[in-house]
Amino acid sequence: MKKYLLSIAALLLGLLAHSQEADDLGNYAEVSIIPRLDLNPSWTSNPREFGFDLGNSSLYTLFEGSASEHFSWTIANHWFALGAANQPGYDAFELFKALGYSDTVNWVDFCKADLTFGSWTFTLGKDCITTGGHEYDDWDWEVHPLLASSLWNDLSPYQWGGKVAWTTPSELSTFSLQMTTSPFGERPFGSGLWTYSAQWSGDYDWYSPLWSVSALGVDKGEYNWLISLGNQLLLGDWTVTLDWSNTCGMNEDYSALLGGQTLHGRVDYAPSERWDLSLRSNYIITPKTIYESNWWNAGAIFEFFPLRDSQDLRLHALAAYDSFMEGFSLSFGILYNLNFRLW
């Protein structure tokens, strides 16, 4: 993996020097520094107790750009996560210690380069497995984990590999094939486990499908099949999303997918660029050999963007109920995207 990092870093440094001399419209580079702070109180009735954590409090950076119409890159880094900072056993350096492992996340989320020639795009590097439906459209720093699905919360989706995608002449559909390391192997390449994915992405004015199937290696010659069917309706100020997947999450040691099903639904209302409201829910159908009954959660999210003509600063508030924990959660937070244009 070090060889991949060094190769991509050297390539980007070369492109940086070249781009400083170029004046094509296709040449640009941006760096974003994105801190987020959440305050999450919670109450459960079984057992009856009060809890508090820092939710998705974190610091990310994003470096992206292009050297021409044919070459672009994305590097997203996750420098720290404070969600469990007040919990016993919290390790502030866990993200750095996890570098070189594929069965957990670390401080490198994306580190990929895209080559585009006409209708074809070739991607190489560390990328997100093409799965999960529309829930995976948002950057991690934008997500509210309390109302994300168990698949989003459990899976380690950022893996090393490559992808080829073809967009139809009408630009209404894109089909892709991807091969990456497996999130169920300990080491990215040393484990010898791979994930193979195929995806159909569509943009048909009012309807956007995002369907995929993935074979995730869990052992030599053994795969877990993950199917995700994402569906989104665009209705003016309203967006209705329903994602379905054929799993209710991971097992206890995160070494394989569980059976069951997950329905992740959301209704978004955004009448202004200054604020939006979202209703979200997950319904989890669990195998009876694992849990006695199905469970669900639901809640509402309000987001406000106080800077005029900009969504760089976001204030958010959330309220949710979880039937499995029999408890309520609140979240109050702030996110700021500090963006610098390099060229």
Number of C-alpha atoms within 10 A of each C-alpha: 16 9 8 15 15 11 12 19 14 12 12 18 12 11 17 20 10 12 19 13 8 15 11 11 10 16 20 20 19 15 18 17 15 20 18 22 20 23 17 21 16 17 18 18 11 10 10 9 10 13 10 17 18 21 24 24 21 20 18 21 20 19 19 18 23 23 21 18 14 13 19 22 21 20 21 22 17 21 17 19 22 20 19 17 15 11 11 7 8 12 14 14 13 14 17 15 12 15 16 18 19 24 22 21 21 22 19 23 22 21 23 23 24 19 18 18 12 11 12 15 17 18 20 21 24 26 25 17 28 26 25 26 25 23 20 17 10 9 9 16 20 13 15 16 14 22 26 19 25 18 21 18 13 15 21 20 25 25 28 24 23 20 21 18 18 19 18 12 10 7 12 13 17 19 17 19 18 21 22 27 28 31 28 26 22 17 19 22 18 13 18 14 23 25 22 21 21 21 22 20 20 20 14 13 10 11 15 19 21 22 24 23 19 22 18 26 24 20 17 10 8 11 20 17 16 18 22 23 21 26 20 22 17 15 12 10 11 15 17 17 21 21 23 21 25 19 23 23 24 17 13 9 6 16 17 19 23 18 20 17 19 23 21 28 24 20 17 19 17 15 12 10 14 16 17 18 17 18 19 19 22 23 18 22 19 20 16 11 8 11 10 9 12 16 16 18 23 21 20 19 20 17 18 18 21 15 12 10 9 11 16 15 16 20 18 19 19 20 19 20 22 19 13 13 15 15 19 19 19 21 22 18 19 18 22 18 19 13 15 12 10 12 13
